[in-house]
Every structure is written in structure tokens, then in C-alpha cells.
Amino acid sequence: MKRHLLSVDDLSREDIERILGRAESFAEVSGREIKKVPTLRGRTVINLFYEASTRTSSSFELAAKRLSADLVSIKAQGSSVDKGESLKDNIQTLSAYDPAAVVFRSPHAGAAGLVARWTPASVINAGDGKHEHPTQALLDLYTLRRRAGRLEGLNVWIVGDLLHSRVARSNILAFGRMGCRVTVCGPPTLIPRGIESLGCEVRITLDDLAQADVVYALRMQHERMTGSFVPSLREYAAQYQIDGRRLGAGQLLMHPGPVNRGVELSAEVIDSPQALITDQVESGVVVRMAVLYELLAGGSGPPRRADDPSRPASEPQPA
Ligand code: NCD
């Protein structure tokens, strides 16, 4: 496994299997009353978010804390970015604290890759513009495997605003790597040219949605739209909204959140037992623990004794 996690392309199938397995072992820690292991004691994790986030930032915070790291969380709003400090200066300033990892989100595609060149820390891409969001893809794999019992051979339809979605890119790659068949579907104006090259089929209607084992809906990303990509949200919903009529009884439903209720999903399916949306949020913590572990403590080798997640945090550790 590489030093940084910038793209799903940084991960082999074996890397993904190992991270999912590690997340399973951390799920056991999350079930305890004291949800902490000493793995990253004395090491520093910096969460640096230049763009809005609820789930990703809070789950990375919890993940770092449950691994006993020292955590600094910075939102661009309220930091010295407001005073005009450049990204590079900002990264070099924060690197002075000798962080082991920088978790970074930015509205600009490729920004996490730049950060990786400016700091000796491991950089985890927590979303860079329309480019990628690899830990979202990992937690989706984890959630789906738990519910469906397997990934190999599943038929996954990713529906909605593919053009502006970093989640779509990372998930097409990740589902494909784990042996799923991926179809993307949305209005032609919201499908990036050449997306097939990531390893998916393209549809512009939901006519064959019944083929899907899993329907993965994407949020309409208004904040990234400069023009008008659909005639109206009503029109969009009429053709592409996943609702009780379109979602078959045996199909699973996923969405990375936040959901625009009544746009890409109807209220009835969000709250149905087929929806994995809350499970996805819950999985974020253990999967991000596993990613931090992988990059900072584990690598592909066996866990060091003191890092063994099965040992309780209260146990005395060798100096
Ligand atoms: C996604 C994101 O920010 O890329 N949300 C998330 O991380 N759970 C998807 C989105 O904003 O639509």
C-alpha cells in the first residue's frame, strides 16, 4: 500500500480486502463501552477541510480519537485562509507540528495530490472537487458487503449527477475492482464524456433498473453547477427519482448523503428497510479507523502487539 490515499487507484484488490477486514475488527471495538485502542497514541492527525462536510469530517475525527491520536480539526472558514494564506503555506505551517496524517478536503480536483507533495505526512483525500473520495468508496464496499454478504457479481446502478460527483468516480473504480458490474444512469447532460473508460455501462433511462441488485443514488450537486443541467428539479425527479414505484422489493438502496429529499430520492425509500444510508454513515468510523491504521501503523504486515485492536485501551502498554 502506498504512503498516501489519494485515489481508489492507489489500492489493489488485496489492499481493499485488508482494509475491510481491519474495519471488521474495529467494529468490535466500536461495540465496547470504551471505544478506544492505543494504536496511534502520541501521533498527530490533522483534519483540514476547505469545503463543507458533516459525515466525513465527524467520522474521521471519531476514527482518529478512537485510535488515541492527537487530533487537530481545521475548517478553512475561520482559519488563516481567510487572511489570505495560500494552501502551500498553510500545509507547511501545519506540517511544523509533525503530523502523521493530513486528512484533506478541497473544492479543487487534484488538490490532495498537491498537498501530498508539500508535507512529509500521509495524505488522505477526503474529497477533492469532482475528482475522488476514496474513503467513501471503501465505506460503501464495507456496508454493502455486510448487508449483501458478498460483492462479487453484484449488479450496481449508480444514478444521478455523475458529472459533478467525486463519489461516482471513486465508487465506479472500487465496485469494479471488487467484481461488481457497474451501470451508471442519469440525464445525458450529467454524464461525463468517456466515463465508460472507468469500467461501467451507461444508460440514460431507468427502464432497466430492475436488473440492479443495488441502486446507488447520487446527490444533485447544485454547488458545482454553473449553468442549468436539467430543465427543472421537478422534471429531473419525474425521470430519475428513486421512489417506491421504481425501487424493487429485493433491491438495496445506497446514497452517500446528504440527501435532497424529494429530488433524487423520495421520502418513502429513504426510510425503508432496503436503505443502507444510516449504515453507510455508521461504517464511516470503522473504515476510516482502518485506513488510518493501514497508512500509519499497519501496512500489510501483521499488527504489532501493542497495536492489536483486540487489546483493550485500558491495558498497560510497553513504553
Ligand atoms: C459526498 C461528498 O461530499 O463528496 N458526501 C459525503 O462525503 N458523504 C457526496 C455529496 O456531497 O453529495
Residues whose N, C-alpha, C, O or C-beta is under 5 A from the ligand:
A	BS01	NCD	R55 T56 G127 H133 V167 R219 P256 G257 P258
